[in-house]
Structure formats: C-alpha cells, structure tokens
Amino acid sequence: MNRGVLAVLAFCALAACARAEDYPCESGDSACYCSNKNKTGMFADTKAGCAKYYWCVSDIQTFHMDCAPGTVFNNAIGVCDWPANV
C-alpha cells in the first residue's frame, strides 16, 4: 500500500464513542523507533495512549502524527482504527 493511501486512511477515520485512552495498545519504546535503528514505517506512540503515531523514514526523518479524534493507531494494520479493534 502506498503512503498516500495510508495517510488518507489514517486521517479519514470517524470519531468513536469511546475515548482512546480507555483501550490498551501495544507496548514498546516508540520514542526510539526511528533514531539509529534504520526503521521505516509507522508505529504507535504508546506514551500518547496510541492516539498519535510515528511515521519513520529510515533514520533520516521522523513525523509525529495525530489520529482522528476517538481513534488510536493500530500497529497490526498500520492505520488509525476504532479502539475496539486494537
């Protein structure tokens, strides 16, 4: 899937009834995903309750992105999703 499609999916999610912080998400040190690890991809920011995510372009550049209100980042499918699906 190309980046444009992923970006559209990430920002077009509708608001959910539940609050994002009420649902668990995958653990890990998201703040270090991009630096010095040559990682490319999108990863949940667990410190933000997965309501934000990192978009890493190798270790060259990091984008810190927001999910739509009421959604959380789902590492399994790489997009913001309904909290019940995470």
PyMOL commands that set and color helices and strands:
alter all, ss='L'
color gray80, all
select helices_A, chain A and resi 3-11+20-22+30-32+46-48+83-85
alter helices_A, ss='H'
color red, helices_A
select strands_A, chain A and resi 41-44+52-57+61-66+72-74+79-81
alter strands_A, ss='S'
color yellow, strands_A
deselect
rebuild
show_as cartoon
